[in-house]
Amino acid sequence: MTVVPLDPASPASHAVGLDFDQTLVAHDDGWQDGRIYGDPIPGAIEALHTLAAVRSVFVVTARHPRFHPAVAAWLTRHSGLDAIVDDSPDRAYWLERDRLLVTNKKLGAACYVDDRAIRFMGDWTATLAQAKHAIGLGEGTAPFTRVC
């Protein structure tokens, strides 16, 4: 894994991005129309505090922005850290260490933690095989077709 040291000249190096669903919060009973009901995944809150002590932390969610205040409230309730919502289309980085940001944008970061990520290691053959497996496109499955 590439090491990204904190660099004053690189705003992206100041932050860590964390996925919300199935990374910080468990969904043992499925999606439930966007309602946030789960408990923290074991170790998630401790990890959040450890990362927030050394870098800015933002939480990324694919949820509709109307759910972002509930995500922020869940984070504050479970972590004790102040969490805010900022869906500014112009934001590219998060540099504040004193509070968490909730967003649906993939901002510049030293690293991301996400339950659905595939690590790219410079080999597209291996990466594509992992991506095809992740979406259920195995051997013998019809290839993608492009419709124009």
C-alpha positions, -999 to +999 in steps of 0.1 A: +000+000+000+012+035-008+021+056+022+007+092+020+025+113+046+010+145+058+022+172+034+014+209+040+014+214+002-011+186-005-046+192+009-056+157+000-029+143+023-047+159+053-078+137+053-092+102+055-124+092+039-147+066+055-177+050+040-208+050+062-230+020+054-215-014+063-182+003+072-192+023+103-229+013+107-242-023+105-274-031+085-284-065+099-320-059+087-313-046+052-318-011+038-352-002+053-359+027+030-329+047+042-337+047+079-305+047+100-311+020+126-279+000+130-253-001+157-217+007+150-196-021+135-173-034+163-141-013+164-155+014+141-158+041+167-124+035+182-109+036+147-128+068+139-113+084+170-078+071+162-080+086+127-096+118+138-067+124+162-042+126+134-061+136+102-092+153+091-120+128+086-150+129+063-177+103+060-190+095+025-225+081+020-244+073-012-276+082+006-297+110-007-287+143+008-320+144+028-305+116+049-272+134+056-284+152+087-294+118+102-260+104+093-243+133+111-266+129+141-258+091+142-221+099+141-223+125+169-244+102+190-221+072+187-187+089+186-192+120+206-175+140+178-192+169+162-204+160+127-217+185+101-233+182+067-218+202+038-230+192+003-213+221-014-206+212-050-174+232-049-158+214-020-127+193-030-110+188+004-118+186+041-092+200+064-109+204+098-097+181+125-122+193+152-153+178+135-164+152+109-179+161+076-208+141+060-209+142+022-218+122-008-186+134-026-154+115-029-131+143-017-093+143-019-078+120+008-047+101+018-069+070+019-104+056+019-120+029+039-149+013+021-166-022+023-170-023-015-136-011-026-113-031-049-077-022-045-060-013-078-024-024-078-014-014-113-027-046-130-060-040-149-064-077-157-065-087-120-086-056-111-111-063-138-114-099-127-122-087-092-147-062-104-165-087-126-166-111-096-180-083-074-209-076-098-216-113-105-202-114-140-183-146-140-169-170-166-194-179-192-215-148-186-224-127-216-201-097-219-213-062-215-229-047-246-229-011-254-261+005-266-257+037-286 
